[in-house]
Structure formats: C-alpha cells, structure tokens
Amino acid sequence: MKLTELNPKFIQHGGDGIYRDGKPCPSEEGVGIILNCPCGCEEELYVPFSNPLDENLGAKYQKGWKRTGDTFETLTLEPSIQRRTACKWHGYIRNGEIITV
C-alpha cells in the first residue's frame, strides 16, 4: 500500500498565535507525519521525526523516528512503527510504501 493512500500530512508546530511560557513559538515545519492507520481502523497515526524537514531544527528534536526522503512518495522512517494502543498495528514506511509485519 502506498503512503499517499492514507491521507498523510506533515505536521507543523508553533506559528501565529502559539505561545510557550508567554513567548511566541516560531513556526516549525515537518516535525512529524499524521496519517490514517494502515490497518483500516478509525484511528489516526502520528509519528514524530528526530530530524524534521526543516534541517535547522535537528538539534532540537532528538526523540522520534529517523526520516529520509522529503515527500510522501520517498519517505522512509526507521525503526519500525508499532502502535501500543488501539489496533496495535506494526510495520514500516519505506520509500513511500507501507509494509505491515
């Protein structure tokens, strides 16, 4: 199955009207991805990146999945993704393909 079939969206953090400790949070693009769960359940799946699309943010984000590829068609995430709640789906995103294990 192709990642593009699961309504993926890159996640933004911060931006206009967002504050932390009373200070404006700058907009940070591509800090993760949200998509429909590959199992077909009603839940969405969120996966944060350790290396966001905006490479200037890399040192700030140390936890998350290692991303290669900048588009949904080329995206690869490591390691595998396993949901611990809901459907418990387990699999990979490699080169824009969903691989269920």
C-alpha positions in Angstrom: 0.0 0.0 0.0 1.3 3.5 -0.8 1.6 6.1 2.0 -0.3 8.6 -0.3 -3.4 6.4 0.0 -3.6 7.1 3.8 -4.2 10.8 3.7 -0.8 11.8 5.1 0.0 15.3 6.3 3.3 16.7 7.5 2.8 18.3 10.9 3.7 21.9 11.8 4.5 23.1 15.3 4.1 26.6 16.6 3.3 29.7 14.4 0.9 32.6 14.6 -1.0 32.8 17.9 1.0 29.9 19.6 2.9 30.8 22.8 5.1 28.9 25.2 5.9 30.5 28.6 4.4 33.7 27.4 6.7 33.9 24.3 5.7 33.3 20.7 6.7 29.9 19.3 8.1 30.1 15.8 6.6 28.0 13.1 8.4 24.7 12.7 7.6 22.7 9.6 7.7 19.0 9.1 8.3 17.9 12.6 6.3 14.7 12.0 3.6 13.0 10.0 0.0 12.1 10.7 -1.9 9.6 8.5 -4.8 7.2 8.6 -3.8 4.0 10.3 -2.7 1.3 7.8 -4.9 -1.3 9.5 -8.0 0.5 8.4 -9.3 1.3 11.9 -10.8 4.7 12.7 -7.6 6.0 14.5 -5.0 8.3 13.0 -1.3 7.5 13.5 1.1 10.3 14.5 4.9 9.7 14.1 7.3 12.4 15.2 10.7 12.8 13.4 14.1 13.1 15.1 15.2 15.0 12.0 12.4 17.4 10.8 12.1 18.5 7.2 13.5 21.9 8.4 17.0 20.7 9.0 17.8 23.7 11.2 15.6 22.1 13.9 17.5 18.9 14.0 19.4 19.5 17.3 16.1 20.4 19.0 14.3 17.2 18.1 16.2 14.2 19.5 13.3 11.8 20.0 11.4 10.3 17.2 11.8 8.3 14.0 14.8 8.9 11.7 13.4 10.3 8.4 14.9 10.0 4.9 13.0 11.4 1.9 11.3 14.8 1.7 8.0 13.8 0.1 5.3 11.2 0.8 6.5 9.2 -2.2 10.1 9.0 -1.0 9.6 8.9 2.8 11.4 6.2 4.8 11.2 6.0 8.6 13.4 3.9 10.9 12.9 1.9 13.1 9.6 0.2 12.6 6.4 1.7 13.9 4.3 -0.2 16.5 1.1 1.1 17.9 0.8 0.2 21.6 -2.9 1.1 21.8 -5.9 0.8 19.6 -5.3 -1.7 16.8 -1.6 -2.5 17.7 -0.5 -2.2 14.0 3.2 -2.8 13.4 5.1 -2.0 10.2 7.4 0.2 8.3 7.2 3.2 5.9 9.9 2.6 3.3 10.2 4.7 0.1 6.6 5.8 0.4 5.3 2.2 0.8 3.5 0.8 3.9 4.9 -2.6 4.9 2.9 -4.4 7.6 4.7 -7.0 9.7 
